[in-house]
């Protein structure tokens, strides 16, 4: 990201930004609190001045074992410091640059149904970092994340959250409720389902989710997972379930020369025609299926030596679907050189996430044949 460019463009477009600032480094001592106060003040001041940013959130999914984890008491302490910092920063920007921004802290940005967190945060919403009771809320927008629930699961969800807020707020008040991430499926669940981000059934679910939440007065629902992004889990660049519509071909393939097209194939065992493997047809009707449970292999004779610089392998699901339950989880690719089979490390995969694997090799491989072993 080019931060200034992002701020300038979003300001030009009139987009209200929620700046998510990640940090779990909050300790119960004054040196740490002062360090964090300065950090959040500086970020809030700069972004308010340059991009008119007035909404800020701290530490995405603090209760998640990977994103945090933070203890509830630690997050409350962070809320007390950060709320003071961002409010001071935006108010200073307003005075110096004649702006009228209204600072808002968004939180607790939790993952899943966490009623203990929600209640604990709201109980402390009017206690400052000195431990004093104050007459204003430290948190202005209540946010959480929600996945894996069908539309009917949202029939009363906003009202249920609102009841928790009112029951625990020192003055029985409520807050605007936002789902800062919302979707029918999260990656880990969607990857083993037939649906993709283009499935009509998924759009029907979204329609129901949005309708129920709007009916119950949700302040906002910020849809997530519409973009193809990388992560440590999905290192090949596409989060699970995302559908890139490019019928039968990915853009990267335009640069490939399919040297295996219509070349002779041998297989360990086959209940269908082995020629399906190299016929260039990626539809389900032209899929090679093995009828054995043990290790399987495919051998493609390229008929002459080639310097192979990359490879595309389709292991399931027709056309542009990146991932699906019919993918092959474990396989390796070998090339023939000097009379022996040699592994290609970049294509020795376990727990593969993708039905379509695209790999550009760091070094080219010169060989006469390819042999692919598929493992269950």
LINLIN-V410613 format. One line per field, one symbol per residue. ss: DSSP state (a for helix, b for strand, c for the rest). psi: psi as a letter, one per 30 degrees, with the letter a starting at -180 (. if undefined). burial: + if it has 9 or more other ideal C-beta (glycine too) atoms within 8 Angstrom, else -. A space follows every 50 residues. Layout:
BEGIN
ss->???
psi->???
burial->???
END
This chain:
BEGIN
ss->ccaaaaaaaaaacccccbbbbccccccccaaaaaaaaaaaaaaaaaaaaa acccbbbbcccccccccccccaaaaaaaaaaaaaaaaaaaaaaaaaaccc cccbbbbbbbbcccaaaaaaaaacccbcccccbcccccccbbbbbbcccc aaaaccaaaaaaaaaaaacccccccbbbbbbbccccaaaaccccccccca aaaaaaaaaaaaaaaccccbbbbcccccccccccccccccccbccccccc aaaaacccccccccbbbccccccaaaaacccccaaacccccccccbbbbb bbbbbbbbbbbbbbccccccbccccccccbbbbbbbbccbbbbbbbbbbc cccccbbbbbbbbbbbbbbbbbbbbc
psi->kjeeeeeeeeeefgkkkjjjjkkgiklhleeeeeeeeeeeeeeeeeeeee ghkfkkkkjkiffkfeeckkleeeeeeeeeeeeeeeeeeeeeeeefghlh kjkkkklghlkajieeeeeeeeegfhjaffgkklglkfkfkklllklgkl effgegeeeeeeeeeeffkfgglllkkkjfkkleklefeffglfkaffke eeeeeeeeeeeeeeeghkeljjklhfljlllfeifgfklkfkjjjijfkl effffkjiffkglkkklekkflkfffegffjglefhkkkkglfakllkkk jfflkljjflkkkkgljlbgkellfglkekllkllkkhglkkkjefhjkk hkfkfjkkkkkeklkklflkkkkkk.
burial->-----+++-++-----+++-+-++-+-----++--++++++++++-++-+ +-+++++++-++++--++++-+-+++++++++++++++++++++------ +-++++++++++-+--++++++++++++---------++++++++++-+- +--+--++--++-+++-++-----+-+++++++++++-+++-+-+++-+- -+-+++++++++++-+-+--++--+--------+-+-+++++++-----+ --+---------+-+-++-+---+-++++---+---++-+-----+++++ ++-----+-++++-+++--+++++--+--++++++++------+--+++- -++++++++-+---+-+-+++++++-
END
